[in-house]
Structure formats: C-alpha cells, structure tokens
Amino acid sequence: MTVIEGNRLEEGWGSFFPTESVQEIVRKNPEVVPERYVRNKEDKGGDDLLPHLFLDIPVIDLFLLASGDEEELKKLDMACQDWGFFQIINHDIPIEVLQEMKLTAREFFQLPLEDKMKYFKAPNDVQGYSPSPIVHEQQKLDWADILILQVYPIHSRQENYWPIILPDSTYNRKVIEAYSKEASRVAQQLLAGFSKLLGLQMEELLKKHCEVLQVMRMNYYPTCPMPEKVIGVSPHADTGTLTLLLQEDDTIDGLQIRHLGGWVPIKPLANALLINIGDVIEVLSNGRYKSVEHRAMANERKERISIATFICPNEDVEIEPLASIVAEDLVHKYIKFRYGDYLNYYWTRRLDGKTPTNLELIKIEA
C-alpha cells in the first residue's frame, strides 16, 4: 500500500485560523463585502455558466432502483459516468422528517451569536460551529457559516457540539438522529445499486462501509450585496463515497456543478435529495464514475440553508480500483491508499478544486 505523504499530513486535521461569522458581518453592515471575501474569476473557477443544461440533471427513482429495476440501474450508470450528480425521488423519507431537519438547521443559525458560540469548534477540531475552514492566513474566505457534526459511529461524536436539549427549541438532537438514520438507509440502498453496477456481490461494497463515517454539515449562506464578487463554497470535489444534500428552500438555487467545461446550476426538486459521488467511488470504479467539482454561490435576494450528509468508509479501510474493473480496463489508474490518510491530507489545504493535493495525488501516470 502506498502511503500518502505531505508536509502537513502528520498534523492530523490541520490548523484552523479564527475569523468572524459571515452572518454577523452581514448583520452589522449588510451593504459591505470585506476585502478578504472578494474573489477574482480564477478563484471562483471561472464564470462560464451553462444554465440551459439544468433540465438534464438525471433523476433517479430510488424505489425502482431498490426494487432491482434494470432501466433505473442504467440511469444510475449514465448519471455517474456523465454527471457525477443526480437527484433522487421516492426515497421514502417521511416529509415531516425532512421538514423538521430543515427547521432544526434554521433554528441553529437563528440562535443569538453568544448561544452559537457555545458550539464553536476548538482549534484542530473538524466538528463544531465556525465560518468555513481556513488553513492559511492569506486564504480568501467563503461566504458561509457552517456547523459540522459527526453522526456515526456514535462513539466518534463530540457531545459538546451536539444540541443542548431545550423544551422550547427545535434545534433538537432527536431530529438530527431521525434524519441521519434515514439518510444512512438511503445511502445503503445506493451502495447496493453501485455494487450491482460494479459487478460485485450485493454486500461487497457495504463491507467497506460496515462502520461508516457519516458526517453532517449544515451550511448557512447569508445574502450578499455583491454576490458576483464572493463564493459560498469554493470549487472542490468530495473525498468520500457519497454526499446527500437536502436544501431548505427548493425555490432558490445556489449549487453549481462542473460540466462540459462550465458550471451548471442545480434546480432542486421539491422533497428530493441531491446525490453526488465522491473520490472513493471514482477510485473503486477505476475512473469510470466521476467525482465532480462543485461550488456554492451567494445571492442578494435571500439567505440559503442546506444540509449535507457525507458517507465515507472507516479511516482504516484501504481503497484501490476493483480488480474486476482493472482486468476489464487493462490499466490500474490509482494507487492503493488508506482512507484516513487521504482524508487528513484533504483537510490541510484549501478547497480549491482538484489540485495535485486531491485525486491527482493518487493517480498513476499513464
């Protein structure tokens, strides 16, 4: 197995520098964007929008997929090869669970600053409340505040970041747990579908996720007087296996994905979940399926909230292209690596797209 090396890998999660809440910046002076947040075209990954393609984003019926429907399986295969993103409907998550999760996220960000600061993450922690991660002092900042909670395995939770149970509060751990349990079920169904596509026994991919790392990230994007000059989340691709995204308001778009050299805005479907595959699936599939760059944009009309759930293997799991696919492709495109090493390295650098510190780091030169 090849060990991923880097100047800061041994530092674990890396150092994070304090900065002010974007929500507070807007509250104090809603007409000004501090220079630290102003981005140029290159920082944003370019301005080439392809809005006419939003209708082409694949939609997968999870009920049909889980029932073994061959046409739905083909749609999933196409979605992962061509887009790396798709929306799922008929996922069987109760509407009230979705609504309560949205309300819980909103409730947290509406807390007074002094109450939110009770959950402020400590240096070198990933979990907790903060503005977007900063890994060096000259870094341009994202126009967002976040709350990160590790949900599974339960023993990895840092309880000081979980909500204090208050009788009159909807920032409620029971809601977070109920939604996370449903998200885990959906992820298991999708992994079963991927197992079939990749020619594995149904449980083979699930074995790599027997003690799954499941992380929730709540994102708050305030309104911005100059949205064209900032970015909510910098262009990046996800390191894990799958990401499930729930958007609070499906009338507002902000997420954009890289496609055909430009950016395609995602129009969320009501009560659907947006799914994207991460680097783990790209490596396991030997590059057949793509972990695609994406970014989040700000707007001047309305604040936006989203809840991302990241599904990842345990840190000790070794990831490499599946032997059956390598035999078919006649080329081994990625080195074997320990997932925890890859994850640690990711957290020690800026979210700036697929630089040599992301997937390029583990690709084998042709």
C-alpha positions in Angstrom: 0.0 0.0 0.0 1.3 3.5 -0.9 1.2 6.0 2.0 0.1 9.5 1.1 2.8 11.9 2.2 2.7 15.6 2.6 4.2 18.4 4.6 1.3 18.6 7.0 -0.2 15.1 6.9 1.2 14.3 10.4 -0.7 17.3 11.8 -4.0 15.5 11.6 -6.8 17.8 10.7 -4.5 20.8 10.2 -4.6 24.2 11.8 -7.6 26.4 11.5 -7.4 30.2 12.0 -10.2 32.1 13.6 -12.3 34.6 11.7 -15.7 36.4 12.1 -19.0 34.8 11.4 -20.3 35.9 8.0 -23.8 36.1 9.4 -22.5 38.7 11.9 -20.7 40.6 9.2 -24.0 40.9 7.3 -25.9 41.8 10.4 -23.5 44.6 11.3 -23.2 46.1 7.8 -25.3 44.4 5.1 -24.0 46.7 2.3 -20.3 45.9 2.6 -18.2 42.9 1.5 -14.9 42.8 3.3 -11.9 42.5 1.0 -11.0 39.1 2.5 -14.1 37.7 0.8 -13.7 39.3 -2.6 -12.8 36.7 -5.3 -11.4 37.0 -8.8 -12.6 34.9 -11.7 -9.8 32.4 -11.2 -10.7 31.9 -7.5 -14.2 31.1 -8.5 -13.2 28.5 -11.1 -14.4 30.7 -14.0 -17.7 32.3 -14.8 -18.9 30.2 -17.7 -22.5 29.3 -16.9 -24.5 26.6 -18.7 -28.0 27.3 -17.3 -29.8 25.6 -20.2 -28.4 22.2 -19.0 -30.1 22.2 -15.6 -33.0 20.2 -17.0 -30.6 17.4 -18.0 -29.5 16.6 -14.4 -30.6 12.9 -14.0 -33.4 12.0 -11.7 -33.4 8.5 -10.1 -36.4 6.8 -8.6 -34.9 5.1 -5.5 -37.9 2.8 -5.0 -37.5 1.4 -8.5 -33.7 1.2 -8.1 -34.0 -0.7 -4.8 -36.5 -3.0 -6.4 -33.9 -4.1 -9.0 -35.4 -2.2 -12.0 -32.9 -2.5 -14.8 -33.8 0.7 -16.5 -33.3 2.6 -13.3 -29.9 0.9 -12.9 -28.9 2.0 -16.4 -30.0 5.6 -15.5 -27.8 5.5 -12.4 -24.8 4.2 -14.5 -25.3 7.0 -17.0 -25.7 9.6 -14.3 -22.4 8.6 -12.6 -20.5 8.4 -15.9 -21.7 11.7 -17.4 -22.5 13.9 -14.4 -21.4 12.6 -11.1 -24.6 14.1 -9.7 -28.3 13.1 -9.7 -31.4 13.8 -7.8 -33.4 11.0 -6.1 -37.2 10.9 -5.7 -39.4 8.2 -3.9 -36.7 7.8 -1.3 -39.3 7.1 1.4 -38.0 9.6 3.9 -41.2 11.0 5.6 -41.9 14.6 4.6 -42.2 15.5 8.3 -38.6 14.3 8.9 -37.3 16.4 6.0 -39.2 19.5 7.3 -38.1 19.0 10.9 -34.5 18.7 9.7 -34.7 21.9 7.7 -36.3 23.7 10.7 -33.6 22.4 13.0 -30.9 23.8 10.8 -32.6 27.2 10.6 -33.2 27.2 14.3 -29.5 26.8 15.0 -28.4 29.7 12.7 -31.1 31.9 14.2 -29.7 31.5 17.7 -28.1 34.6 19.1 -24.3 34.7 18.5 -23.5 34.1 22.1 -25.6 30.8 22.0 -24.0 29.6 18.8 -20.6 30.3 20.2 -21.2 27.6 22.8 -20.8 25.2 19.9 -17.7 26.9 18.4 -15.2 24.4 17.3 -11.9 24.1 19.1 -8.6 24.5 17.2 -7.8 21.4 15.1 -11.3 20.1 15.5 -13.5 19.4 12.5 -16.7 19.2 14.4 -18.5 22.3 15.6 -19.7 25.7 14.5 -17.5 28.1 12.6 -17.1 30.1 9.4 -15.8 28.0 6.6 -12.4 26.3 7.3 -9.2 28.4 6.9 -5.9 26.6 6.6 -3.6 29.6 6.0 -3.9 33.2 7.0 -3.8 34.7 3.5 -6.6 32.5 2.2 -9.6 34.1 0.6 -12.8 33.3 2.6 -16.0 31.6 1.7 -19.3 33.5 2.2 -20.8 30.9 4.6 -21.0 29.7 8.2 -21.2 26.0 9.0 -22.0 23.5 11.7 -20.3 20.1 11.4 -21.4 17.0 13.4 -20.0 13.5 13.2 -23.1 11.3 13.5 -21.7 7.8 13.0 -20.1 5.9 14.5 -21.7 7.1 17.7 -18.5 6.8 19.7 -16.9 9.4 17.5 -19.4 12.1 18.4 -18.1 15.1 20.3 -21.1 15.7 22.6 -20.2 19.3 23.3 -21.1 20.2 19.8 -24.5 18.5 19.8 -27.6 20.5 20.7 -28.5 21.0 24.3 -32.0 19.6 24.7 -34.3 22.6 25.5 -38.1 22.1 25.7 -38.8 25.2 23.5 -36.1 24.7 20.9 -36.3 23.0 17.5 -32.5 22.7 17.4 -33.1 19.1 18.5 -30.8 16.1 18.6 -33.7 13.7 18.1 -34.4 15.4 14.8 -30.8 15.2 13.7 -30.7 11.5 14.7 -34.0 10.7 12.9 -32.9 12.3 9.7 -29.4 10.8 9.8 -30.9 7.3 10.3 -33.0 7.8 7.1 -30.0 9.2 5.2 -28.0 6.2 6.2 -30.7 3.9 4.9 -30.8 5.8 1.6 -27.0 5.5 1.3 -27.1 1.8 1.9 -29.7 1.4 -0.9 -27.5 3.4 -3.3 -24.4 1.4 -2.3 -26.3 -1.8 -3.1 -27.0 -0.3 -6.6 -23.4 0.6 -7.1 -22.4 -2.9 -6.1 -24.5 -4.3 -8.8 -23.2 -1.8 -11.4 -19.6 -2.6 -10.5 -20.2 -6.4 -10.7 -19.8 -7.0 -7.0 -21.8 -9.2 -4.7 -24.6 -7.1 -3.2 -22.9 -6.9 0.2 -19.3 -6.4 -1.0 -19.3 -2.6 -1.2 -21.3 -2.4 2.0 -18.4 -4.3 3.8 -16.1 -1.3 3.1 -18.7 0.8 5.0 -19.5 -1.6 7.8 -18.5 1.1 10.3 -19.4 4.0 8.2 -18.2 7.5 8.8 -21.3 9.7 8.5 -20.9 13.4 8.9 -23.5 16.2 8.7 -22.6 19.7 7.6 -25.2 22.4 7.9 -24.4 25.4 5.7 -25.7 28.9 6.1 -25.2 31.3 3.1 -26.2 34.9 4.0 -27.5 37.3 1.5 -24.7 39.4 -0.2 -24.8 42.9 -1.7 -22.3 41.9 -4.3 -22.9 38.1 -5.0 -20.8 38.2 -8.1 -17.7 39.0 -6.1 -17.9 36.2 -3.5 -18.4 32.5 -3.4 -20.3 30.4 -0.8 -18.1 27.3 -1.0 -15.0 27.2 -3.2 -14.8 24.7 -6.1 -14.0 21.3 -4.8 -14.8 17.6 -5.1 -15.8 15.4 -2.1 -13.3 12.9 -0.7 -15.9 10.4 0.5 -18.2 7.8 -1.1 -21.5 9.6 -1.4 -22.9 13.0 -0.4 -26.6 13.5 0.2 -27.8 17.1 0.1 -31.1 18.5 1.5 -31.8 22.1 0.6 -34.1 24.1 2.9 -35.8 26.1 0.1 -36.2 24.4 -3.2 -37.1 27.7 -4.9 -33.6 29.0 -4.5 -30.6 27.6 -6.4 -27.0 28.2 -5.4 -25.2 24.9 -6.0 -23.4 24.6 -9.4 -21.5 21.6 -10.8 -18.7 21.4 -13.3 -19.9 20.0 -16.7 -18.5 20.3 -20.2 -16.0 23.0 -19.0 -18.6 25.3 -17.5 -20.9 25.5 -14.5 -24.5 24.1 -14.4 -26.8 25.5 -11.8 -28.9 22.8 -9.9 -32.6 23.5 -9.6 -33.7 21.4 -6.6 -36.8 19.3 -6.9 -39.3 19.5 -4.1 -38.6 17.0 -1.3 -35.8 15.3 -3.4 -32.3 14.7 -2.3 -29.3 15.7 -4.5 -26.6 13.0 -4.6 -23.0 13.2 -5.7 -20.4 10.6 -5.8 -17.1 11.2 -4.2 -13.5 10.3 -4.8 -13.9 6.8 -3.2 -16.4 5.8 -5.9 -14.2 7.3 -8.7 -11.2 5.2 -7.4 -13.1 2.0 -6.9 -14.6 2.3 -10.4 -11.1 3.0 -11.8 -12.3 6.4 -13.1 -15.4 5.0 -14.8 -17.6 7.2 -12.5 -16.6 10.8 -11.8 -16.2 12.7 -8.6 -17.1 16.1 -10.0 -16.1 19.6 -8.8 -18.9 21.8 -7.5 -19.3 25.1 -5.8 -22.0 27.1 -3.9 -22.9 30.7 -4.9 -24.3 33.5 -2.9 -27.3 35.7 -3.8 -28.6 39.1 -2.8 -32.3 38.1 -2.6 -32.5 35.6 0.2 -30.3 33.6 2.6 -29.9 29.9 1.9 -29.5 26.9 4.1 -28.5 23.4 3.1 -27.8 20.1 5.0 -25.1 17.9 3.5 -24.5 14.3 4.7 -21.2 12.7 3.8 -20.9 8.9 3.7 -17.4 7.7 3.9 -15.5 4.4 4.7 -13.9 3.9 8.0 -10.5 5.6 8.2 -8.6 2.3 8.3 -10.2 1.0 5.1 -7.8 0.6 2.1 -9.1 2.0 -1.2 -8.0 1.0 -4.7 -9.6 0.2 -8.0 -11.6 -3.0 -8.0 -9.7 -5.9 -9.5 -12.6 -6.9 -11.8 -12.7 -3.4 -13.4 -8.9 -3.2 -13.7 -8.9 -6.5 -15.5 -11.5 -5.2 -17.9 -9.8 -1.8 -18.4 -6.3 -3.3 -18.6 -4.9 -0.4 -16.6 -4.7 0.4 -12.9 -5.3 4.2 -12.7 -5.0 4.9 -8.9 -2.7 3.8 -6.2 -3.9 1.9 -3.1 -4.3 4.2 -0.1 -5.6 4.3 3.5 -8.8 6.4 3.5 -7.8 8.2 6.8 -4.5 9.4 5.2 -6.4 10.8 2.2 -9.0 12.5 4.4 -6.4 14.1 6.7 -4.5 15.4 3.7 -7.7 16.9 2.3 -8.3 18.9 5.5 -4.8 20.5 5.4 -5.3 22.5 2.2 -7.7 25.0 0.7 -10.9 23.9 -1.1 -9.6 24.9 -4.5 -10.8 22.2 -6.9 -8.8 19.1 -7.9 -5.3 20.3 -7.3 -2.4 17.8 -7.0 -3.3 17.6 -3.3 -6.6 15.8 -4.1 -7.3 13.0 -6.7 -4.2 13.9 -8.8 -2.1 12.9 -5.8 -3.2 9.2 -6.1 -3.4 8.9 -9.9 -0.9 6.7 -11.6 0.7 8.4 -14.6 -0.3 6.8 -17.9 
